[in-house]
């Protein structure tokens, strides 16, 4: 029995000894010992695949002395630790010649200043509880940048010896952290995407035009006798423009803390708790937060907003809008406006020339700050008929807003309730409110009071009025909002007796996620659309039936739906027959989602035979690629539908962008005409006998439906326009648009802070026209798209004593024309479609820089320019043959 007792005692003692280190929650310091460390932290900024030697940045190195000040007698893992930084050095990371080294000949004191260096070398304390930094003590008056650097050092003392996931607070914020412990080593991986900080940024809603990032933070601790022997951390952030991932920037931050030696140090202080001990040692030490403080940047010698405006105002004149300098100046002015007050912005508005003012309104509204919105609301008077252009530009800029808030929507609600002198502006206000509702709902703000109010207004709107233009206004607002609650309403109005209601409703249904159409209310929506196409209840206009067919084909059609549509071919009006055949061939040629089920249905010879698929006509549908890169794909589609008499019924041009699984409807320009058969003594098609003469254009830009433009309405208006027609196109959209807008504050674990700003601006001019010559029996429609685009990315690490960063950008100018010529002197009439892209320039640039407050700087620039050849986009072979005949007849 005695032998058994001794054996158990030995086993217990051995187990206790072996688990003493493992039982520690974190690092433990011994009394009467001074731990002397060497510490370095460096930050590098470069392009995504850049090397260390080509980077810009700097390294801060120092000695760090650590000693135990107090320990809770009841818990060995409850410790108060003092840290002292000394022998600070600041130098380049990359090896450079003395001429290019901005730190050459500079001392730490000359860089930091005497006061800041003294603050950095002043002792500070950390309350370490169970391996976590519980409190951080320093002088309250110390600069925020210095306190953050001290927090960065303290973050390397935070470690636990057990594996597992925890939520920790450190200089980066409140983050989820995973520890993996192995023999003598602990790896800490911080999930940076989970970090919550006081400083938040924003990004654009449109993923194709947005910026994506990758980040990682890994710290490896080497432990010896329960304490830190070394800690090595690496943190990486890569930001890239989704549509062109070479427009990217990388930030790399490293920290290294290495134990050099252990010397005899001070004894523990006596005290009941941490607070009393700290107070007894230094009354000036205060407990401040563990997370980083906001550093207020001071810009010495910076120009004011008005000074900036005076430098760039010539670039805002209409003649400059087709050049890349216009969007570049636009982006720069937005940055200045975001720092300006309302009065400063009003000064710019009031000093602008009449011709530049619409572009200034674009810039002020796109700034999206409380001051800029207040300035616009004070400057604009919606009761003044002279300001219609400015009113429309303000509203469109609101619709394209990258990160709108509830206050912007409320401003439009207030405008709609006030006096508006123009019906066109009244319609635009409501239509754009729908776009803002969509963006706010995307952000999770569907239950905001103003959003709820607007949702109620536009959902109840169509049934609350008998005025045709008002019903269309509410339907277009709902089309922009993409509210799931609006689907039953669109289903109802798709069967309306008014063709415009049907077309808006059907094109709106096509914009919804397919799952909402096929899964949530499949019977109601799909049955309605099929009824419209097959005219089960009433006769519809051709363009309405064509729109219904587009919805069916794009909504995961069933085998029977496709088969019934194929069986209808041959029994449709002549031009609709041809349109449907062309649409089927386009789906097969372009491998659209419906192509698989379509091929299956075409195996049936009753559905697919020569009689059905040999119908003649001039209508067509065609899709193709505009550009294909590793990062993005741009496609186009052209749908043309004619009346049986040869007059254009509907022309629809679409451009889509796709990147990383996301889709953007970049542009849609639709021209519609009706009731023009009387001009050529032709017979209208079935269901279109009583249509009023009308021609107009509708544009959808970057997923935002704009107010349609009318060329003429009514026979008298048509005749007056016919005799006064100059051939000049009518403007649909003109202005400056903020496409990409990404702002991010990156708090590094080292205590340094990076700011990332990516912006993309577009100067755009879309116009369209329609000419009819009765003498030559020829009509011509044209859509002209001109634009210049600039995208810039700027990443900076800006401390009080040194600024480093880089700017990466690309820019281009382009023109795209779509012309349709119809000769209707005979049938089948001749139709020639042309889609031309002119030769355009493209350039990229990369600038890296380092600078000191003294003015000493280093700048590295690289770039290249190229001229990309123009081309005519290919359409189907039948169109090529027809164009040859049209041009031959002109000779």
Order of alpha helices (4+ residues) and beta strands (2+ residues): alpha-beta-beta-beta-alpha-alpha-beta-beta-alpha-beta-beta-beta-beta-beta-beta-alpha-beta-alpha-alpha-alpha-alpha-alpha-alpha-alpha-alpha-alpha-alpha-alpha-alpha-alpha-alpha-alpha-alpha-alpha-alpha-beta-beta-beta-beta-beta-beta-beta-alpha-beta-beta-beta-beta-beta-beta-beta-beta-alpha
